[in-house]
Amino acid sequence: MKQKVLNTNWENLISDASDVHVAATNFTNTFINIASACIPTRDVTIRCDDKVWFDSNLRRETRKRDRFRKFFIRSSSTSAEHKYKQQRNKVNNLKKQAKKHFYATINENLDELKVANSKQYWKTINMLIKSDRPTHDIPPLRDPDQNFNLAYEGTEKSEILNKYFCSISNLDDANKDLPEFDDRCHDFLSQIIVSEQDVLDIVSTLDANKAVGPDIVSNRMLLAVKMKFQNHYVYFLINHS
């Protein structure tokens, strides 16, 4: 990935762009394409209804118990019954131990995470306070812009909520004059210049544990190739934004 970033002609992204917004979009798309080609991906299953103390080992033993149970039901043999009950008792003991160990250490972990990693802290908090019932979608919402028809899709419901919360901060300032403010000083910034070293310093302070933004460019990827970038490209973007 570092070599591909180094071999990419970032200058073309500047010269081919009509304005700084197009240049930023070109940079984002090119960087994401490089990352997609170099970073391996895999499909994972998110089990939202699992207990917070339920781990992969416990899941494996539970599946093994279920297989023994099915075999016992089919065969009805004494040996199959013995294996099933033995595995069932093992799973029950593992559940008790996992639950006890989780809650015994959670307080210490929360105190450390609150200071060191806020993202993991809130993730743990959400795991603790989630309902024991299976997760479901929020109920249908009425859309004021569509004659209050019911919205069932998740995207439609999110748009309704987004419009509502945005409307709270929208003020009717038509034909309103701004009040006069007294200047607190006679000095002002007419132009802000950012150097290439400033860009490198800011990139170096990025938190790799932070979630990605709307552009899907993660801090971890930027930190991995920060020394391979032609920093004057980012420098150009900032000074022309």
C-alpha positions, 0 to 999 in steps of 0.5 A: 500500500505504501508503495502504491501511494508513493507511485501515485502521481498526486499532481494529476489530481490537482491539475485535472480538478476544476476546483478544490472540492473536485480535487478533494474528491479525487484524492479521496476516491484514489486513496480509497481505491488503493486501500481497497486493493491492498487491505484484505477484507472478510465477511463477519456476522454481527450477533446483536442479540448475544449476551455481553459475556458470550464468546466464541469458545462458548458458542463452539461448545454450545453448538457441540451440545446441540449436535449431541442432543440431535444425535441422542434424539435420533439414536436414544442410546445410553452412550449418546445420552451420557455424551449429551448430558456431559456436554450440557453440564459443561456449557452451563458451567462455562456460562456461569464462569464467563458471566462471573468473570465478565462482571468481576472485571468490567468496573476496572475496564470501564475506568481505564477505557473512559480515559484511554479509549472513549470509543471502546468505553461507549461500545461497552456501555451500550453492550451493558445497557442493551435490552435482553429482548431481540433487537427490532426496527423502530416502528413506522413513522409518519412523514409530514412532507408526504401527507403524513403517510407511514414510512417503513424503510430505514432510510425513510425513517432516518430522513424524517428524523434528520429533517425534524432535528434540522428544522429545530435549528432553522430560524426565520431570519428573513428581513432581519438585521444583524446587530452591531458588534463592537470589535474587541481588537484591531487585528484580524487574520486576512490570510491563513497559511498552512505549511507542509510540516503543519499537515504532517504534524496534524496527521501524526496526532490522529487517533487510530481508534476513531471511527471513519467519517463520511468520506470512509477514509480512516485515521489508521490508513492515513497514519500508515502512509503519512510519510509516503504522501506528497504533503504539498498536495494536502498542503494545497488543498488546505490553503485553497479551501 
